Amino acid sequence: MIPNHKGLYVPEPDCRPGEEPDFSHIDVSVAGAVARPPVAVAANEIRDHAFYLIRVLDDEGKAHGDWDPALTPEILLKGLRAMMLTRAYDARMVRVQRQGKTSFYMKCTGEEAVAVAATMALQHGDMCFPTYRQQGILIARDWPIVDMMNQVYSNSQDRLKGRQMPVFYSSREAGFFSISGNLGTQYSQAVGWAMAAAADGDDRISAAWIGEGATAEGDFHYALTFASVYRAPCILNVVNNQWAISSFSGIAGGEATTFAARGLGFGIPSLRVDGNDFLAVYAVTAWAAERARSGYGSTLIELFTYRAEGHSTSDDPTRYRPLREASLWPLGDPVERLKQHLIIKGLWSDEQHEALQRELEDEVRSAGKQSESYGTLKEGDRLSAATMFDDVYREMPAHLIAQRQQAGE
């Protein structure tokens, strides 16, 4: 029952700084307990899937149930490497931000499976419309991390020519749509892209990611309307990492129901998945991709996870949540859980893991030196101010040519 409350109700998190973290309200489904339906299923036939939590890996690292994608050792090891490389890349870029070499950075610690596992379940030609914390998409698609660093530094080799904030990557070749600071816009764009692909007879699909806080934006609802009406071949991911900057998920409606449940009112099949379970994220994404490619339309997926660190380098999470909260998150760490699964299967060991960790740190360090040789925020070469006109006009107007000449460019 809903507790009685008179007057204006303002949601409050269960605990604040200085208090003991409490996750007792989270209902964690038993691994393997949620059934895998056929891809042609209607939304009302799997209503409960918007409230349960799809899990494959148990707490010991064993796989259970018919959502188990039975991945090959090669795919499992590639996924582990991509998540570890993403974390090593994040760690270095935060260090260089603290050194003043760039102005801003956003880590995805604890959310690596959200991007990496989903990307690996898609085809390379599928278009991804990410939000802030999906750098793992580029890494899973083997995009050079030197190029990603160049963008963060806005240096002389930045393909975006310094026009985007750090971490607002863009790569047509990698199927990574430009990140926007206007939250929610990518959802409508992803659905529109998918509609255009369907109209052209193209079997590629799109996938979009949005934070749970941004589901309160109008773009989220516009996108779901069009996705439902036109059966757009699109995967609509909601990354519920519990915190939208300093606002907990209840402010966006997370106390009243799950974020997956929002898809039901639009007639869109909606699933809720353990976002720290690599196998579960892969399996659910593969299911939604098959559904979209088969002409059955969109799927909404709530990825239930936790933002282990600050919203960005401009944020101090200890000001609004308990210090120990991240370490007590009941769904664990996605890297450690996949590592343990590989060890149980006899495919991995602690020694191999440590060796790979050192290898990836060396790889990121080497890439960092190369990127910094092209310049950083404060030092080295950067693009001429004259490039502000590049890629804007097919034929530059005479008055702008004259102004650029007057500026000595």
Sine and cosine of phi, psi and omega as CSV:
sin_phi,cos_phi,sin_psi,cos_psi,sin_omega,cos_omega
0.00,0.00,0.48,-0.88,0.06,-1.00
-0.99,0.15,0.80,-0.60,0.02,-1.00
-0.87,0.49,0.60,-0.80,0.03,-1.00
-0.93,0.37,0.69,-0.72,0.00,-1.00
-0.50,-0.87,0.88,-0.48,0.03,-1.00
-0.99,-0.12,0.54,-0.84,-0.02,-1.00
1.00,0.07,-0.08,-1.00,-0.01,-1.00
-0.94,0.35,0.79,-0.61,0.03,-1.00
-0.99,-0.13,0.81,-0.59,0.06,-1.00
-0.88,-0.47,0.91,-0.43,-0.02,-1.00
-0.86,0.51,0.61,-0.79,0.04,-1.00
-0.78,-0.62,0.63,-0.78,0.06,-1.00
-0.90,0.44,0.36,-0.93,-0.06,-1.00
-0.92,0.38,-0.41,0.91,0.00,-1.00
-0.47,-0.88,0.45,-0.89,-0.04,-1.00
-0.85,-0.52,0.13,-0.99,0.03,-1.00
-0.79,0.61,0.69,-0.72,-0.01,-1.00
1.00,-0.05,-0.24,0.97,0.02,-1.00
-0.99,-0.14,0.24,-0.97,-0.01,-1.00
-0.99,0.16,0.79,-0.61,0.03,-1.00
-0.83,0.55,0.63,-0.78,-0.04,-1.00
-0.71,-0.71,0.92,-0.38,0.04,-1.00
-0.91,-0.41,0.39,0.92,-0.07,-1.00
-0.91,0.40,-0.34,0.94,-0.02,-1.00
-0.98,0.21,-0.20,0.98,-0.05,-1.00
-1.00,0.10,0.84,-0.54,0.01,-1.00
-1.00,-0.07,0.96,-0.28,-0.05,-1.00
-1.00,-0.09,0.92,-0.40,0.01,-1.00
-0.91,0.42,0.46,-0.89,0.08,-1.00
-0.93,0.37,0.69,-0.73,0.02,-1.00
-0.84,0.54,0.77,-0.64,0.03,-1.00
1.00,0.08,-0.01,1.00,-0.10,-0.99
-0.99,0.17,-0.41,0.91,-0.06,-1.00
-1.00,-0.01,0.77,-0.63,-0.06,-1.00
-0.96,0.28,0.48,-0.88,0.07,-1.00
-0.99,-0.14,0.92,-0.38,-0.05,-1.00
-0.99,0.12,0.22,-0.98,0.11,-0.99
-0.93,0.37,0.45,-0.89,-0.08,-1.00
-0.93,0.36,-0.32,0.95,-0.01,-1.00
-1.00,0.07,0.12,0.99,-0.09,-1.00
-0.91,0.41,0.53,-0.85,0.07,-1.00
-1.00,0.05,0.42,-0.91,-0.08,-1.00
-0.85,0.53,-0.67,0.74,-0.05,-1.00
-0.93,0.36,-0.35,0.94,-0.02,-1.00
-0.98,0.21,-0.33,0.95,0.01,-1.00
-0.81,-0.59,0.64,0.77,-0.03,-1.00
-0.81,0.58,-0.66,0.75,-0.08,-1.00
-0.91,0.42,-0.35,0.94,0.01,-1.00
-0.91,0.41,-0.29,0.96,0.05,-1.00
-0.99,0.16,-0.11,0.99,-0.06,-1.00
-0.87,-0.50,-0.49,0.87,0.09,-1.00
-0.98,0.21,0.11,-0.99,0.02,-1.00
-0.86,-0.51,0.92,-0.39,0.01,-1.00
-0.96,0.29,0.85,-0.53,0.01,-1.00
-0.71,-0.71,0.61,-0.79,0.08,-1.00
-0.94,-0.35,-0.72,0.70,-0.04,-1.00
-1.00,0.06,0.75,-0.66,0.11,-0.99
-1.00,0.06,-0.08,-1.00,-0.08,-1.00
-0.93,0.38,-0.31,0.95,0.02,-1.00
-1.00,-0.05,-0.18,0.98,0.00,-1.00
0.99,-0.16,0.15,0.99,0.03,-1.00
-1.00,0.03,0.57,-0.82,-0.01,-1.00
-1.00,-0.05,0.64,-0.77,-0.03,-1.00
-0.66,-0.75,0.45,-0.90,0.22,-0.98
1.00,0.08,0.11,-0.99,-0.08,-1.00
-0.99,0.10,0.04,1.00,0.18,-0.98
-1.00,0.08,-0.16,0.99,0.02,-1.00
-0.87,0.50,0.89,-0.45,-0.06,-1.00
-0.97,0.23,-0.07,1.00,0.03,-1.00
0.77,0.64,0.81,0.59,-0.05,-1.00
-0.96,0.30,0.48,-0.88,0.03,-1.00
-0.95,0.31,0.37,-0.93,0.07,-1.00
-0.83,0.55,-0.58,0.81,-0.02,-1.00
-0.89,0.46,-0.68,0.73,0.00,-1.00
-0.93,0.36,-0.67,0.74,0.02,-1.00
-0.87,0.49,-0.71,0.71,-0.02,-1.00
-0.94,0.35,-0.59,0.81,0.06,-1.00
-0.90,0.43,-0.66,0.75,0.03,-1.00
-0.89,0.45,-0.68,0.74,0.04,-1.00
-0.88,0.47,-0.71,0.70,-0.01,-1.00
-0.88,0.47,-0.68,0.73,-0.02,-1.00
-0.90,0.43,-0.65,0.76,0.03,-1.00
-0.92,0.38,-0.66,0.75,0.01,-1.00
-0.93,0.38,-0.61,0.79,0.04,-1.00
-0.92,0.40,-0.64,0.77,0.06,-1.00
-0.86,0.52,-0.68,0.73,-0.02,-1.00
-0.94,0.35,-0.63,0.78,0.03,-1.00
-0.92,0.40,-0.65,0.76,0.05,-1.00
-0.88,0.48,-0.73,0.69,0.02,-1.00
-0.85,0.53,-0.71,0.70,-0.06,-1.00
-0.87,0.49,-0.69,0.73,0.00,-1.00
-0.92,0.40,-0.68,0.74,-0.08,-1.00
-0.93,0.36,-0.49,0.87,0.12,-0.99
-0.93,0.36,-0.64,0.77,0.04,-1.00
-0.87,0.48,-0.70,0.72,-0.04,-1.00
-0.94,0.33,-0.48,0.88,0.08,-1.00
-0.92,0.40,-0.66,0.75,0.04,-1.00
-0.90,0.43,-0.44,0.90,0.03,-1.00
-0.99,0.10,-0.03,1.00,0.03,-1.00
0.99,0.11,0.22,0.98,-0.03,-1.00
-0.99,0.13,-0.27,0.96,0.15,-0.99
-0.54,-0.84,0.27,-0.96,-0.13,-0.99
-1.00,0.00,-0.32,0.95,-0.28,-0.96
-0.29,-0.96,0.54,-0.84,0.12,-0.99
-0.38,-0.92,0.43,-0.90,0.03,-1.00
-0.74,-0.67,0.87,-0.50,0.03,-1.00
-1.00,0.04,0.33,-0.94,0.07,-1.00
-0.86,-0.50,0.47,0.88,-0.05,-1.00
-0.81,0.59,0.80,-0.60,-0.03,-1.00
1.00,-0.02,-0.18,0.98,-0.04,-1.00
-0.88,-0.48,0.27,0.96,-0.10,-1.00
-0.87,0.49,-0.58,0.81,-0.03,-1.00
-0.93,0.37,-0.49,0.87,0.00,-1.00
-0.81,0.59,-0.70,0.72,-0.02,-1.00
-1.00,-0.01,-0.72,0.69,-0.13,-0.99
-0.92,0.39,-0.78,0.63,-0.04,-1.00
-0.90,0.44,-0.67,0.75,0.00,-1.00
-0.89,0.45,-0.69,0.73,-0.01,-1.00
-0.89,0.46,-0.66,0.75,-0.02,-1.00
-0.93,0.37,-0.36,0.93,0.04,-1.00
-1.00,0.08,-0.20,0.98,0.03,-1.00
-1.00,-0.03,0.19,-0.98,0.16,-0.99
-1.00,0.04,0.43,-0.90,-0.10,-0.99
-0.88,0.48,-0.51,0.86,-0.02,-1.00
-0.98,0.18,-0.18,0.98,0.03,-1.00
-0.91,0.40,0.62,-0.79,-0.07,-1.00
-1.00,-0.08,0.77,-0.64,-0.01,-1.00
-0.97,-0.24,0.71,-0.70,0.03,-1.00
-0.88,-0.48,1.00,0.04,-0.15,-0.99
-1.00,0.05,0.18,-0.98,0.25,-0.97
-0.94,-0.35,-0.36,-0.93,-0.22,-0.98
-0.85,0.53,-0.63,0.77,-0.29,-0.96
-0.95,-0.32,0.58,0.81,0.00,-1.00
-0.91,-0.42,0.63,0.78,0.07,-1.00
-0.88,0.47,-0.34,0.94,0.05,-1.00
-0.89,0.45,-0.37,0.93,0.06,-1.00
-0.88,0.47,-0.77,0.64,-0.01,-1.00
-0.89,0.45,-0.67,0.74,-0.04,-1.00
-0.93,0.37,-0.63,0.77,0.04,-1.00
-0.91,0.40,-0.43,0.90,0.03,-1.00
-0.99,-0.11,0.30,0.95,0.12,-0.99
0.87,0.49,0.52,0.86,0.08,-1.00
-0.96,0.29,0.66,-0.75,-0.08,-1.00
-0.88,0.47,0.79,-0.62,0.01,-1.00
-0.95,0.32,-0.35,0.94,0.11,-0.99
-0.88,0.48,-0.67,0.74,0.02,-1.00
-0.90,0.44,-0.63,0.78,0.04,-1.00
-0.90,0.43,-0.66,0.75,0.03,-1.00
-0.90,0.43,-0.65,0.76,0.02,-1.00
-0.84,0.54,-0.62,0.78,0.01,-1.00
-0.93,0.38,-0.66,0.75,0.01,-1.00
-0.89,0.45,-0.64,0.77,0.00,-1.00
-0.98,0.19,-0.30,0.96,-0.14,-0.99
0.79,0.61,0.72,0.70,-0.09,-1.00
-1.00,-0.02,-0.19,-0.98,-0.10,-0.99
-0.92,0.39,-0.26,0.96,0.01,-1.00
-0.95,-0.30,0.20,0.98,0.03,-1.00
-0.94,0.34,0.91,-0.42,-0.02,-1.00
-0.89,0.45,-0.40,0.92,0.01,-1.00
-1.00,0.01,0.00,1.00,0.15,-0.99
0.86,0.51,0.58,0.82,0.09,-1.00
0.96,0.29,0.25,0.97,-0.09,-1.00
-1.00,-0.01,-0.17,0.98,-0.01,-1.00
-0.91,-0.41,0.49,-0.87,0.14,-0.99
-0.87,0.50,0.44,-0.90,0.11,-0.99
-0.80,0.60,0.63,-0.78,0.00,-1.00
0.97,0.25,0.01,1.00,0.09,-1.00
-1.00,0.01,0.95,0.32,-0.10,-0.99
-0.94,0.33,0.26,-0.97,0.08,-1.00
-0.38,-0.93,0.74,-0.68,0.04,-1.00
-0.41,-0.91,0.96,-0.27,0.06,-1.00
-0.88,0.47,-0.65,0.76,-0.06,-1.00
-0.89,0.45,-0.56,0.83,0.00,-1.00
-1.00,-0.04,0.09,1.00,-0.01,-1.00
0.90,0.44,0.65,0.76,-0.06,-1.00
-0.85,-0.52,0.98,-0.21,-0.07,-1.00
-0.94,0.35,0.56,-0.83,-0.07,-1.00
-0.82,0.58,0.77,-0.64,0.06,-1.00
-0.96,0.28,0.62,-0.79,0.00,-1.00
-0.87,-0.50,0.59,-0.81,0.08,-1.00
-0.97,0.23,-0.24,0.97,0.08,-1.00
-1.00,0.09,0.98,-0.18,-0.16,-0.99
-0.88,0.47,0.69,-0.73,0.10,-1.00
0.99,-0.14,-0.33,0.94,-0.08,-1.00
-0.87,0.49,-0.56,0.83,-0.09,-1.00
-0.92,0.40,-0.37,0.93,0.00,-1.00
-0.92,0.40,-0.76,0.65,0.03,-1.00
-0.90,0.44,-0.63,0.78,-0.01,-1.00
-0.91,0.42,-0.63,0.78,0.00,-1.00
-0.90,0.43,-0.68,0.74,0.02,-1.00
-0.92,0.40,-0.67,0.74,0.03,-1.00
-0.88,0.48,-0.66,0.75,0.03,-1.00
-0.88,0.47,-0.69,0.72,-0.01,-1.00
-0.91,0.42,-0.63,0.78,0.05,-1.00
-0.89,0.46,-0.67,0.74,0.01,-1.00
-0.91,0.42,-0.64,0.77,0.03,-1.00
-0.88,0.47,-0.69,0.72,0.00,-1.00
-0.90,0.43,-0.65,0.76,0.00,-1.00
-0.90,0.43,-0.51,0.86,0.00,-1.00
-1.00,0.06,-0.05,1.00,-0.05,-1.00
0.97,0.25,0.34,0.94,0.00,-1.00
-1.00,0.09,0.75,-0.66,-0.04,-1.00
-1.00,0.04,0.10,0.99,0.10,-1.00
-0.95,0.30,0.46,-0.89,0.03,-1.00
-0.84,-0.55,0.16,-0.99,0.07,-1.00
-0.89,-0.46,0.36,-0.93,0.09,-1.00
-0.67,-0.75,0.71,-0.71,-0.02,-1.00
-0.82,-0.58,0.50,-0.87,0.06,-1.00
-0.83,-0.56,0.65,-0.76,0.06,-1.00
-0.60,-0.80,0.53,-0.85,0.07,-1.00
-0.98,0.21,0.40,-0.92,-0.05,-1.00
-0.89,0.46,-0.53,0.85,0.02,-1.00
-0.91,0.42,-0.61,0.79,-0.04,-1.00
-0.97,0.25,-0.12,0.99,0.09,-1.00
-0.93,0.37,-0.21,0.98,0.08,-1.00
-0.98,0.17,-0.15,0.99,0.03,-1.00
-0.98,0.22,0.49,-0.87,-0.01,-1.00
-0.88,0.48,-0.56,0.83,-0.03,-1.00
-0.84,0.55,-0.57,0.82,0.01,-1.00
-0.86,0.50,-0.73,0.68,-0.06,-1.00
-0.96,0.27,-0.59,0.81,0.08,-1.00
-0.87,0.50,-0.69,0.72,-0.04,-1.00
-0.89,0.46,-0.69,0.72,-0.01,-1.00
-0.91,0.41,-0.57,0.82,0.05,-1.00
-0.88,0.47,-0.77,0.64,-0.02,-1.00
-0.92,0.38,-0.63,0.78,0.01,-1.00
-0.88,0.48,-0.62,0.78,-0.01,-1.00
-0.96,0.28,-0.76,0.65,-0.09,-1.00
-0.89,0.45,-0.68,0.73,-0.10,-1.00
-0.98,-0.19,0.10,1.00,0.01,-1.00
0.75,0.66,0.77,0.63,-0.03,-1.00
-0.90,0.44,0.69,-0.72,0.04,-1.00
-0.97,0.23,0.98,0.20,-0.13,-0.99
-0.65,-0.76,0.61,-0.80,0.11,-0.99
-0.97,-0.25,0.86,-0.51,-0.08,-1.00
-0.96,-0.27,0.98,-0.19,-0.05,-1.00
-1.00,-0.08,0.73,-0.68,0.13,-0.99
-0.92,-0.39,0.92,-0.40,-0.01,-1.00
-1.00,0.02,0.99,-0.14,0.02,-1.00
-1.00,0.01,1.00,0.00,0.01,-1.00
-0.99,-0.15,0.30,0.95,0.14,-0.99
0.99,0.16,-0.35,0.94,-0.08,-1.00
-0.67,-0.74,0.79,-0.61,0.14,-0.99
-0.97,-0.25,0.99,-0.11,-0.24,-0.97
0.80,0.59,-0.93,-0.37,-0.04,-1.00
-0.97,-0.25,0.10,1.00,0.02,-1.00
-0.99,-0.11,0.81,-0.58,-0.02,-1.00
-0.97,0.22,0.24,-0.97,-0.19,-0.98
-0.87,0.49,-0.39,0.92,0.00,-1.00
-0.89,0.45,-0.48,0.88,0.01,-1.00
-0.91,0.41,-0.46,0.89,0.03,-1.00
-1.00,-0.08,0.10,0.99,0.04,-1.00
0.96,-0.29,0.14,0.99,-0.08,-1.00
-0.94,0.33,-0.25,0.97,0.07,-1.00
-0.98,0.20,-0.58,0.82,-0.11,-0.99
-0.95,0.30,-0.59,0.81,-0.02,-1.00
-0.26,-0.97,-0.05,-1.00,0.06,-1.00
-0.99,0.14,0.33,-0.94,0.06,-1.00
-0.96,0.27,-0.46,0.89,0.08,-1.00
-0.88,0.47,-0.56,0.83,-0.06,-1.00
-0.89,0.46,-0.34,0.94,-0.01,-1.00
-0.91,0.42,-0.39,0.92,0.02,-1.00
-0.96,0.27,-0.40,0.91,-0.10,-0.99
-0.90,0.43,-0.61,0.79,0.00,-1.00
-0.91,0.41,-0.31,0.95,0.04,-1.00
-0.99,-0.13,0.03,1.00,-0.02,-1.00
0.96,0.27,0.42,0.91,-0.01,-1.00
-0.97,-0.24,0.83,-0.56,0.08,-1.00
-0.80,0.60,0.74,-0.68,-0.14,-0.99
-0.76,-0.65,0.77,-0.64,-0.06,-1.00
-0.85,-0.53,0.50,-0.87,0.05,-1.00
-0.84,-0.55,0.81,-0.58,-0.15,-0.99
-0.75,-0.66,0.54,-0.84,0.12,-0.99
-0.91,0.42,0.97,-0.25,-0.07,-1.00
-0.95,0.31,-0.13,0.99,0.05,-1.00
-0.98,-0.20,0.14,0.99,0.00,-1.00
-0.95,-0.31,0.98,-0.22,-0.06,-1.00
-0.82,0.57,-0.70,0.72,-0.05,-1.00
-0.92,0.40,-0.64,0.77,-0.02,-1.00
-0.93,0.38,-0.68,0.74,0.01,-1.00
-0.89,0.45,-0.68,0.73,0.03,-1.00
-0.87,0.50,-0.75,0.67,-0.09,-1.00
-0.90,0.43,-0.69,0.72,-0.02,-1.00
-0.92,0.39,-0.64,0.76,0.03,-1.00
-0.91,0.42,-0.67,0.74,0.03,-1.00
-0.88,0.47,-0.63,0.78,0.04,-1.00
-0.89,0.45,-0.73,0.68,-0.01,-1.00
-0.91,0.41,-0.59,0.81,0.02,-1.00
-0.92,0.39,-0.67,0.74,0.04,-1.00
-0.89,0.45,-0.65,0.76,0.02,-1.00
-0.87,0.50,-0.74,0.68,-0.03,-1.00
-0.90,0.43,-0.69,0.72,-0.05,-1.00
-0.94,0.33,-0.36,0.93,-0.01,-1.00
-1.00,0.01,0.00,1.00,0.07,-1.00
1.00,-0.02,0.27,0.96,-0.03,-1.00
-1.00,-0.10,-0.01,1.00,0.12,-0.99
0.99,-0.11,-0.32,-0.95,-0.15,-0.99
-0.99,0.12,0.31,-0.95,0.12,-0.99
-0.72,-0.69,0.67,-0.75,0.12,-0.99
-0.98,-0.19,0.78,-0.62,0.00,-1.00
-0.84,-0.54,0.86,-0.50,0.16,-0.99
-1.00,-0.03,0.88,-0.48,0.03,-1.00
-0.99,-0.12,0.97,-0.25,-0.09,-1.00
-1.00,0.09,0.94,-0.34,-0.11,-0.99
-0.56,-0.83,-0.26,-0.96,-0.05,-1.00
-0.55,-0.84,0.75,-0.66,0.06,-1.00
-0.99,0.16,0.98,-0.20,-0.17,-0.99
-0.94,0.35,-0.42,0.91,-0.03,-1.00
-0.83,-0.56,-0.26,-0.97,-0.07,-1.00
-0.92,0.39,0.30,-0.95,0.06,-1.00
-0.86,0.51,-0.63,0.78,0.04,-1.00
-0.35,-0.94,-0.05,-1.00,0.05,-1.00
-0.94,0.34,-0.14,0.99,0.05,-1.00
-1.00,-0.04,0.05,1.00,-0.16,-0.99
-0.89,-0.46,0.59,-0.81,0.11,-0.99
-0.86,-0.52,0.99,-0.14,-0.09,-1.00
-0.92,0.39,-0.29,0.96,0.01,-1.00
-0.93,0.36,-0.18,0.98,0.01,-1.00
-0.99,0.14,-0.24,0.97,-0.04,-1.00
-0.70,-0.71,-0.02,1.00,0.06,-1.00
-0.53,-0.85,0.37,-0.93,-0.03,-1.00
-0.87,0.49,0.55,-0.83,-0.06,-1.00
-0.87,0.49,-0.61,0.79,-0.11,-0.99
-1.00,-0.02,0.09,1.00,-0.14,-0.99
-0.87,0.50,-0.70,0.71,-0.06,-1.00
-0.87,0.50,-0.64,0.77,-0.05,-1.00
-0.94,0.33,-0.30,0.95,-0.04,-1.00
-0.97,-0.24,0.09,1.00,0.02,-1.00
-0.83,0.56,0.83,-0.56,-0.16,-0.99
-0.93,0.38,-0.30,0.96,-0.01,-1.00
-1.00,-0.09,0.10,0.99,0.16,-0.99
0.94,0.33,-0.33,-0.94,-0.07,-1.00
-0.94,-0.34,0.78,-0.63,-0.08,-1.00
-0.89,0.46,-0.57,0.82,0.01,-1.00
-0.93,0.37,-0.74,0.67,-0.02,-1.00
-0.90,0.43,-0.59,0.81,-0.02,-1.00
-0.93,0.37,-0.66,0.75,0.04,-1.00
-0.94,0.34,-0.61,0.79,0.07,-1.00
-0.84,0.54,-0.73,0.68,-0.03,-1.00
-0.90,0.43,-0.61,0.79,0.05,-1.00
-0.88,0.47,-0.68,0.73,0.01,-1.00
-0.92,0.40,-0.60,0.80,0.02,-1.00
-0.91,0.41,-0.69,0.72,0.02,-1.00
-0.87,0.49,-0.58,0.82,0.00,-1.00
-0.99,0.16,-0.02,1.00,0.01,-1.00
0.97,0.24,0.35,0.94,-0.05,-1.00
-0.98,-0.22,-0.07,1.00,-0.15,-0.99
-0.43,-0.90,0.22,-0.97,0.03,-1.00
-0.50,-0.87,0.26,-0.97,0.05,-1.00
-0.88,0.47,-0.61,0.79,-0.01,-1.00
-0.91,0.41,-0.68,0.73,0.04,-1.00
-0.90,0.43,-0.60,0.80,0.00,-1.00
-0.90,0.44,-0.72,0.70,0.01,-1.00
-0.90,0.43,-0.62,0.79,0.02,-1.00
-0.91,0.41,-0.67,0.75,0.03,-1.00
-0.91,0.41,-0.61,0.79,0.03,-1.00
-0.86,0.50,-0.71,0.71,0.02,-1.00
-0.91,0.42,-0.66,0.75,0.00,-1.00
-0.87,0.50,-0.70,0.71,-0.03,-1.00
-0.94,0.35,-0.60,0.80,0.06,-1.00
-0.90,0.44,-0.63,0.78,0.07,-1.00
-0.91,0.41,-0.66,0.75,0.02,-1.00
-0.88,0.48,-0.70,0.72,-0.01,-1.00
-0.93,0.36,-0.62,0.78,0.02,-1.00
-0.89,0.46,-0.69,0.72,0.01,-1.00
-0.90,0.43,-0.69,0.73,0.03,-1.00
-0.89,0.45,-0.61,0.79,0.01,-1.00
-0.89,0.45,-0.68,0.74,0.02,-1.00
-0.89,0.45,-0.65,0.76,0.02,-1.00
-0.90,0.44,-0.72,0.69,-0.02,-1.00
-0.90,0.43,-0.66,0.75,-0.02,-1.00
-0.92,0.39,-0.39,0.92,0.06,-1.00
-0.93,0.38,-0.31,0.95,0.05,-1.00
-1.00,-0.01,-0.08,1.00,0.01,-1.00
0.87,-0.49,0.38,-0.93,0.08,-1.00
-0.75,-0.66,-0.18,-0.98,-0.02,-1.00
-0.86,0.51,-0.62,0.79,-0.13,-0.99
-0.96,-0.29,-0.36,0.93,-0.14,-0.99
-0.72,-0.69,0.38,-0.92,0.13,-0.99
0.99,0.11,-0.14,-0.99,-0.07,-1.00
-0.96,0.28,0.53,-0.85,0.16,-0.99
-0.59,-0.81,0.27,-0.96,-0.06,-1.00
-0.92,0.40,0.54,-0.84,0.04,-1.00
-0.90,0.43,0.53,-0.85,0.05,-1.00
-0.87,0.49,-0.38,0.93,0.00,-1.00
-0.90,0.43,-0.35,0.94,-0.02,-1.00
-0.95,0.32,-0.11,0.99,0.03,-1.00
-0.88,0.48,-0.36,0.93,0.01,-1.00
-1.00,-0.03,-0.20,0.98,-0.03,-1.00
-0.92,0.40,0.57,-0.82,0.09,-1.00
0.91,0.42,0.23,0.97,0.01,-1.00
-0.97,-0.26,-0.74,0.67,-0.02,-1.00
-0.91,-0.41,0.64,-0.76,0.14,-0.99
-0.93,0.37,-0.70,0.72,0.11,-0.99
-0.78,-0.63,0.91,-0.42,-0.10,-0.99
-0.93,0.37,0.74,-0.68,0.02,-1.00
-0.87,0.49,0.51,-0.86,-0.06,-1.00
-0.86,0.50,-0.60,0.80,-0.06,-1.00
-0.92,0.38,-0.51,0.86,0.05,-1.00
-0.97,0.25,-0.58,0.81,0.09,-1.00
-0.87,0.49,-0.69,0.72,-0.01,-1.00
-0.90,0.43,-0.67,0.74,-0.01,-1.00
-0.91,0.42,-0.64,0.77,0.02,-1.00
-0.91,0.41,-0.63,0.78,0.04,-1.00
-0.91,0.42,-0.64,0.77,0.03,-1.00
-0.89,0.45,-0.53,0.85,0.03,-1.00
-0.99,0.16,-0.02,1.00,0.03,-1.00
0.98,0.18,0.36,0.93,0.00,-1.00
-0.97,-0.23,0.00,0.00,0.00,0.00
